[in-house]
């Protein structure tokens, strides 16, 4: 096996900037920032935009996206697809 080809796998602190939530996990991500964790050790720090503490799926604050309006706007702009106004269940005999 070749030596020194694998990245450094070590404990890293991930901090959610929006929720003030942090956790330690193993990672190979490279960063120059460090932080002193609760156990007194210094770990590399990665700041993330979303985590389980701030993601709408995990917090129960999901937003409903108006996809029907997007489809209608697309059809107005580019026209309907050929054959979309015919029902595919109807068969000619």
C-alpha positions as CSV (number, residue, x, y, z in Angstrom):
1,X,0.0,0.0,0.0
2,X,1.1,3.5,-0.7
3,X,1.7,5.7,2.4
4,X,0.6,9.3,2.9
5,X,-2.2,9.1,0.2
6,X,-5.2,9.2,2.6
7,X,-6.5,12.4,4.1
8,X,-6.2,13.1,7.8
9,X,-9.3,11.7,9.5
10,X,-9.8,13.5,12.9
11,X,-12.4,14.9,15.2
12,X,-13.8,18.2,13.9
13,X,-16.3,20.7,15.4
14,X,-19.2,21.7,13.1
15,X,-21.0,24.8,14.2
16,X,-24.4,26.0,12.8
17,X,-24.1,29.7,12.4
18,X,-27.9,30.3,12.5
19,X,-28.8,28.2,15.5
20,X,-25.7,28.4,17.7
21,X,-25.5,24.7,17.7
22,X,-22.3,22.7,17.6
23,X,-21.2,19.1,17.6
24,X,-18.0,17.1,17.3
25,X,-17.7,14.3,14.7
26,X,-15.0,12.7,12.6
27,X,-14.1,14.3,9.3
28,X,-11.4,14.8,6.7
29,X,-12.5,18.4,5.9
30,X,-9.6,21.0,5.8
31,X,-10.0,24.2,7.8
32,X,-7.8,26.9,9.3
33,X,-10.2,27.8,12.1
34,X,-10.0,26.2,15.5
35,X,-12.1,26.2,18.7
36,X,-11.7,25.0,22.3
37,X,-14.4,22.4,22.9
38,X,-16.2,21.6,26.2
39,X,-13.7,18.9,27.0
40,X,-10.8,21.5,26.9
41,X,-9.3,20.2,23.7
42,X,-8.7,22.3,20.6
43,X,-10.4,21.1,17.4
44,X,-10.7,22.3,13.9
45,X,-13.9,24.4,13.4
46,X,-16.2,24.2,10.3
47,X,-19.1,26.7,10.2
48,X,-22.2,25.4,8.3
49,X,-25.3,27.2,7.2
50,X,-27.8,24.4,8.0
51,X,-27.8,21.5,10.5
52,X,-30.5,19.5,12.2
53,X,-31.0,22.4,14.6
54,X,-31.9,24.8,11.9
55,X,-33.2,22.8,9.0
56,X,-37.0,23.2,8.5
57,X,-37.5,19.4,8.1
58,X,-36.1,18.7,11.5
59,X,-37.5,21.7,13.3
60,X,-41.1,21.2,12.0
61,X,-41.3,24.6,10.3
62,X,-41.6,23.4,6.7
63,X,-42.7,25.9,4.1
64,X,-45.1,25.0,1.4
65,X,-43.7,25.8,-2.0
66,X,-46.2,26.8,-4.8
67,X,-45.1,24.4,-7.5
68,X,-48.4,24.7,-9.3
69,X,-47.8,28.4,-9.9
70,X,-44.3,27.6,-11.2
71,X,-45.6,25.0,-13.7
72,X,-48.3,27.4,-14.9
73,X,-45.8,30.2,-15.4
74,X,-43.5,27.8,-17.3
75,X,-46.4,26.8,-19.6
76,X,-47.3,30.4,-20.2
77,X,-43.8,31.3,-21.1
78,X,-42.8,28.3,-23.2
79,X,-46.2,26.8,-24.1
80,X,-47.7,23.4,-23.4
81,X,-46.0,20.2,-24.4
82,X,-47.5,18.4,-27.4
83,X,-49.8,15.7,-26.3
84,X,-50.2,17.0,-22.8
85,X,-53.8,18.0,-23.4
86,X,-54.7,14.5,-24.6
87,X,-55.6,11.9,-22.0
88,X,-53.2,9.0,-22.2
89,X,-55.8,6.6,-20.8
90,X,-58.1,7.0,-23.8
91,X,-57.5,4.5,-26.5
92,X,-58.8,4.6,-30.0
93,X,-60.6,1.6,-31.3
